[in-house]
Amino acid sequence: MSRSFQAIVVGAGPAGSSAALTMARAGLDVALVERGSFPGEKNMFGGVLHRLPSLEKIFPDFWERAPLERHIVKKGVTFMTGDSSFNTTIEAGSFDRPPFNGYTIFRPRFDRWLAEEAVKAGATLITRASVDEVLQSDGQVTGVTILDRKGALKAPVVVAADGVLSFTALKAGLRRPSFDPGQMAVGVKALIDLESDLIDERFGLVREQGFANEFVGCTAGVRGGGFLYTNYDSLSVGLVFHLASLKGSGKTPYDLLNAFLEQPQVAKMVRGGRLQEYSAHLIPEGGYDMIPELYGAGILVAGDAAALCNATGLNLEGINLASQSGVLAGEAAIAAHKARDFSRKGLSIYKSLLDESYVMKDLKSYRRAPQMLHNNRIYNEYPELVCSLMEQLYRIEGTPKENLSKLFLKAARDKVGLKNLAADGFSAWRAL
């Protein structure tokens, strides 16, 4: 049986649910279509949720209502080699008071909650529903059909928020049928149960404070890095790899993850924990240059489907950009309804709203960062340089020490090469 709505959102992740919530609150009749048995079922468990100005406007008490784990007060970076490591940590006082800089969350729990808020606002949630076809009439998207179900869902505007491999955007002709592996990454993660008191003691935390740590030099020559996040009574530990580099290495993600968990620096952090699950996820990492067509006649594209992920090497931002784009897609659909114009021109306001937001401005500012991260020296020679330099600085042998500048130049010449150091420094300055 066919049914008509004023808008259809495909995908009940942060982007899709934020779009549905925005439109439902404005009084539109919205269908939120999710292929899982519940929103978040297909997602990896742990992650970091950064500030969400868009949802904070919708929910002034968002940080009290949302299902959050720990607020991040400490952020660390660890440079690793085969037998040594160097850690640096920032613990800013401003991180430990509201509004907090970020939280660790469980995506299945968070995504389900956000979708339920959209339903409370009036959206219709349709689960176990995979889009089979995108309906079009005279070049205008008019709805979707659902696999193994009769009839169709019809609406004058569809929001494609169904992930990096968006079938909806593909069928509407807004993205290419294949991706450049150099613009993609794959993340693998282990969820490890650990008592909350032990987490507090091990990482120097109290109450609901949290710690986020990134690792460089831990991926056995594959371009990528590691992470560890503290949840309330568990740890999310994993690796993110550049897909092209991983493919060329002949190594498997789970073998590399197991080796990472066994490295001495990491093994100390996870000691006494119990492995609960593994998971994996594809990540758009090409940045601004990877963004597809964002709108067409009767359709908008948001979140990972629009490649709105900011990977700078300093942070990996995805959930906040997805949610913001979802809200803006919802606002664009609302404006189109008021104007009764769902043409490509009528929906172009979405691109204008994105361009004015921090989402597109940040992606433009860090446009060169993804290419900079393709430099293999970042994952091999530079961790060796940092660890070697710090080892020499702190070694006491009863002999005169060279000054810091000489030690640095010597280590840089041996580990990286001075010409490479200058070239890489210039590339980093341009990218960041």
C-alpha positions in Angstrom: 0.0 0.0 0.0 1.4 3.4 -1.0 1.5 6.3 1.5 2.2 10.0 1.0 4.2 12.2 3.4 5.5 15.8 3.2 9.1 14.5 3.5 11.0 11.2 3.6 14.3 10.8 5.4 16.3 7.7 4.6 18.6 6.6 7.4 18.0 7.1 11.2 21.6 8.0 12.2 22.5 11.5 13.6 22.0 13.2 10.2 18.7 11.5 9.4 17.1 11.8 12.8 18.2 15.4 13.2 16.5 16.2 9.8 13.3 14.3 10.8 13.2 16.0 14.2 13.6 19.5 12.7 10.9 19.0 10.1 8.5 17.2 12.6 8.8 20.0 15.1 7.8 22.4 12.3 4.7 20.4 11.7 5.6 18.5 8.6 4.5 14.9 8.2 7.8 13.0 8.0 8.7 9.4 7.4 12.0 8.3 8.9 13.1 5.1 7.1 15.7 2.8 8.8 17.0 -0.5 7.5 17.9 -1.9 10.9 15.4 -3.3 13.4 16.0 -0.2 15.4 18.1 3.0 14.8 21.7 2.4 15.7 21.6 -1.3 15.3 24.2 -1.3 12.5 26.6 1.2 14.2 29.8 0.8 16.1 29.5 1.1 19.8 31.8 3.7 21.2 32.8 7.1 20.0 33.2 10.8 20.9 30.4 13.3 20.5 31.6 16.8 20.1 29.6 19.9 20.7 26.3 20.0 18.9 25.1 23.6 18.6 22.2 22.5 16.3 20.7 20.1 18.8 21.4 22.4 21.7 19.1 24.9 20.1 16.4 22.3 19.8 17.0 20.9 23.3 18.3 23.6 25.7 18.8 20.7 28.1 20.3 18.4 25.5 23.3 17.4 27.6 21.0 16.4 30.5 18.6 14.4 28.3 20.8 12.6 25.9 22.3 9.1 26.8 25.9 10.1 27.3 28.8 8.3 29.0 31.7 10.5 30.2 32.6 14.1 29.4 36.2 14.4 28.0 38.5 16.4 30.3 41.8 14.9 29.1 43.0 14.4 25.6 46.3 12.6 24.8 48.5 11.7 21.9 50.9 8.8 22.0 53.8 8.3 19.6 54.8 4.7 19.4 57.6 2.6 18.0 58.2 -1.1 18.4 59.9 -0.7 21.8 59.2 2.8 23.1 56.5 5.4 23.3 56.0 9.1 24.1 52.8 10.5 25.6 51.5 14.1 25.7 48.3 15.0 27.4 46.2 18.2 27.8 43.9 18.5 30.7 42.3 22.0 30.5 40.2 23.3 33.3 37.7 24.7 30.8 37.1 21.1 29.7 35.7 20.2 33.1 32.7 22.5 33.3 29.6 22.9 31.2 29.2 23.2 28.3 31.6 20.3 28.0 33.9 20.0 25.0 32.7 16.4 24.2 31.3 13.2 25.5 31.9 9.5 24.9 28.7 7.8 23.7 27.4 4.4 22.6 26.1 5.0 19.1 23.3 2.4 19.2 21.9 4.0 22.4 22.4 7.6 21.2 21.0 7.0 17.7 17.9 5.2 19.1 17.2 8.0 21.6 17.5 10.7 18.9 15.2 8.8 16.6 12.7 8.4 19.4 12.8 12.2 20.0 11.9 12.7 16.3 9.0 10.3 16.8 7.8 12.2 19.8 7.9 15.3 17.7 5.6 13.6 15.2 7.8 11.7 12.7 6.8 8.2 11.6 9.6 5.7 12.1 9.6 2.8 9.6 12.2 0.1 10.6 13.5 -3.0 8.7 13.1 -1.0 5.6 15.8 -1.0 2.9 15.2 1.4 0.0 14.8 -0.6 -3.2 14.3 2.2 -5.8 14.2 6.0 -5.8 11.1 7.2 -7.6 11.4 10.0 -10.1 9.1 11.8 -12.5 10.4 14.2 -15.1 13.8 14.3 -13.3 12.2 15.1 -9.9 12.6 12.7 -7.0 9.1 11.9 -5.7 9.6 9.1 -3.2 11.1 5.6 -2.6 10.0 2.0 -2.7 11.0 -0.4 0.1 12.5 -3.8 -0.6 10.0 -6.7 -0.3 7.1 -4.4 0.4 4.3 -3.5 -1.9 3.5 0.1 -2.8 5.6 3.2 -2.3 6.4 6.0 0.1 5.9 9.3 -1.7 6.9 12.8 -0.8 8.0 16.0 -2.6 11.4 16.0 -0.8 13.6 13.1 0.2 16.7 13.5 2.5 19.4 10.9 1.8 21.1 10.2 5.1 21.9 6.5 4.6 25.7 6.5 5.1 28.8 6.8 3.1 27.6 4.2 0.5 24.3 6.0 0.1 22.1 3.9 -2.2 19.6 6.8 -2.3 22.0 9.4 -3.5 23.4 6.9 -6.0 20.0 6.1 -7.5 19.2 9.8 -7.7 22.4 10.4 -9.6 24.0 12.6 -7.0 27.1 10.5 -6.4 29.5 8.3 -8.4 28.9 4.5 -8.4 32.4 3.9 -6.9 34.8 5.7 -4.6 38.5 6.4 -4.7 40.1 4.2 -2.0 42.4 7.0 -1.3 39.5 9.0 0.0 38.1 6.3 2.3 39.1 4.8 5.6 38.0 1.8 7.6 37.7 1.8 11.4 37.9 -1.3 13.5 37.0 -1.2 17.2 37.0 -3.4 20.3 34.6 -2.8 23.2 36.3 -3.9 26.4 34.4 -4.1 29.7 36.2 -2.6 32.6 35.0 -1.6 36.1 34.3 2.2 36.4 36.4 2.5 39.5 39.4 0.9 37.8 39.0 3.2 34.8 39.0 6.2 37.2 42.1 5.0 39.0 44.0 4.0 35.8 43.4 7.2 33.9 43.3 9.7 36.8 39.6 10.5 36.5 36.8 11.2 39.0 33.0 11.2 38.8 32.0 11.1 35.1 35.2 12.5 33.7 36.6 10.9 30.5 39.8 10.5 28.6 40.4 10.3 24.8 43.8 9.2 23.5 45.1 9.0 20.0 48.1 6.9 18.9 50.5 7.4 16.0 53.0 4.8 14.8 50.9 1.8 15.9 49.7 0.5 12.5 52.6 -1.6 11.3 53.4 0.6 8.3 49.8 1.1 7.2 48.7 4.7 7.0 46.4 5.2 10.0 46.2 5.6 13.8 44.8 4.3 17.0 42.4 5.5 19.6 41.2 4.7 23.1 38.1 6.3 24.7 36.8 5.8 28.2 33.1 5.0 28.6 31.5 4.7 32.0 32.4 1.1 32.6 34.1 0.1 29.4 36.8 1.1 26.9 36.4 1.7 23.2 39.8 0.8 21.6 40.5 0.7 17.9 42.4 1.7 14.7 41.5 3.7 11.6 43.2 2.9 8.3 43.4 4.6 5.0 41.7 2.1 2.8 44.1 2.2 -0.1 47.1 1.7 2.2 45.4 -1.2 4.0 44.6 -2.8 0.7 48.1 -2.5 -0.5 49.6 -3.9 2.7 47.9 -7.3 2.4 47.2 -7.2 6.1 43.8 -7.7 7.8 42.2 -5.0 10.1 41.5 -7.5 12.9 45.1 -8.9 12.9 46.4 -5.3 13.2 43.9 -4.5 15.9 44.9 -7.6 17.9 48.6 -6.6 17.6 47.7 -3.1 18.7 46.0 -4.4 21.8 49.1 -6.4 22.7 51.5 -3.5 22.4 52.9 -2.8 25.9 51.6 0.8 26.0 48.0 -0.3 25.2 48.1 -3.6 27.1 48.6 -1.6 30.3 45.5 0.5 29.6 43.2 -2.4 28.9 44.6 -4.9 31.5 41.9 -6.7 33.4 39.2 -5.9 30.8 37.0 -8.4 29.1 36.5 -8.2 25.3 32.8 -7.7 24.6 32.7 -7.3 20.8 34.5 -6.3 17.6 33.0 -4.0 15.0 34.0 -2.2 11.8 32.8 0.9 9.8 33.6 2.6 6.6 34.5 6.3 6.9 34.6 9.1 4.3 38.0 10.7 4.7 38.5 12.7 1.5 37.2 15.9 3.1 35.9 18.8 1.0 37.1 17.4 -2.3 35.0 14.2 -1.7 31.7 16.0 -1.3 29.1 14.9 -3.9 26.2 16.8 -5.3 24.3 17.9 -2.2 20.9 18.6 -3.7 18.8 18.0 -6.7 15.2 18.2 -7.7 13.3 16.8 -4.7 16.3 15.5 -2.9 19.0 16.6 -0.3 22.0 14.7 0.9 23.3 14.9 4.5 25.8 13.3 6.9 28.2 10.6 5.8 26.2 10.3 2.6 27.5 13.8 1.8 31.0 12.9 2.9 30.8 15.5 5.7 33.6 14.2 7.9 36.5 16.3 9.0 39.7 14.2 9.4 42.6 16.6 10.1 44.9 14.4 12.1 44.0 16.5 15.2 40.4 15.4 15.5 38.0 13.1 13.7 34.7 14.9 13.5 31.7 13.2 12.1 28.7 13.0 14.3 28.5 16.7 15.0 28.9 17.5 11.3 26.2 14.9 10.4 23.7 16.3 12.9 24.3 19.9 11.9 23.8 19.0 8.2 20.6 17.1 9.1 19.2 20.1 10.8 20.0 22.3 7.9 18.5 19.8 5.4 15.4 19.9 7.6 15.3 23.7 7.5 15.8 23.7 3.7 12.9 21.3 3.3 10.7 23.5 5.5 11.6 26.5 3.4 10.8 24.6 0.2 7.3 23.7 1.6 6.6 27.3 2.4 7.6 28.4 -1.1 6.0 25.2 -2.6 9.2 24.9 -4.7 11.0 21.5 -4.6 13.0 22.0 -7.7 16.8 22.0 -7.7 16.7 25.7 -7.5 14.2 25.7 -4.7 16.3 23.3 -2.6 19.6 25.1 -3.3 19.1 27.0 -0.1 20.5 23.9 1.6 23.9 24.5 0.1 23.7 28.1 1.1 22.9 27.2 4.7 25.8 24.7 4.8 28.2 27.2 3.3 27.3 29.6 6.1 27.8 27.0 8.8 30.9 25.8 10.5 30.5 22.5 8.7 31.6 23.7 5.3 33.8 26.4 6.6 35.9 23.9 8.6 36.0 21.5 5.7 37.2 24.3 3.4 39.8 25.4 5.9 41.3 21.9 6.2 40.8 21.0 2.6 44.5 19.9 2.2 44.6 17.9 5.4 43.5 14.5 3.9 46.2 14.7 1.3 48.8 15.6 3.9 47.8 12.4 5.9 48.9 10.3 2.9 52.5 10.9 3.8 53.9 7.6 5.1 56.5 9.3 7.2 53.8 10.5 9.6 53.2 6.9 10.6 56.7 5.6 10.6 59.7 8.0 10.7 58.1 10.8 12.8 57.0 8.5 15.7 60.6 7.2 15.7 61.9 10.8 15.6 59.8 11.8 18.6 60.6 8.7 20.7 64.3 8.8 19.9 64.6 12.5 20.7 62.8 12.2 24.0 64.8 9.1 25.0 68.1 11.0 24.4 66.8 14.0 26.4 66.0 11.9 29.5 68.9 9.4 29.4 71.4 10.1 32.2 74.9 8.6 31.5 77.2 10.9 33.4 78.6 12.5 30.3 78.0 16.1 28.9 74.8 16.5 27.0 74.4 18.1 23.6 72.0 21.1 23.5 68.4 20.5 22.4 68.8 22.0 18.9 71.7 19.8 18.1 69.9 16.7 19.4 66.8 17.6 17.3 68.8 18.2 14.1 70.7 15.0 14.5 67.6 12.9 15.2 65.7 14.6 12.3 68.6 13.9 9.9 68.9 10.3 11.0 65.1 9.4 11.1 63.5 11.7 8.5 66.0 13.7 6.6 66.3 17.5 6.8 64.9 18.1 3.3 61.9 15.8 4.1 61.4 17.6 7.4 61.3 21.0 5.7 58.9 19.8 2.9 56.6 18.1 5.5 56.6 21.1 7.7 55.5 23.3 4.8 52.8 20.8 3.8 51.5 20.7 7.4 51.5 24.5 7.7 49.5 24.8 4.5 47.0 22.0 5.5 46.5 23.0 9.1 
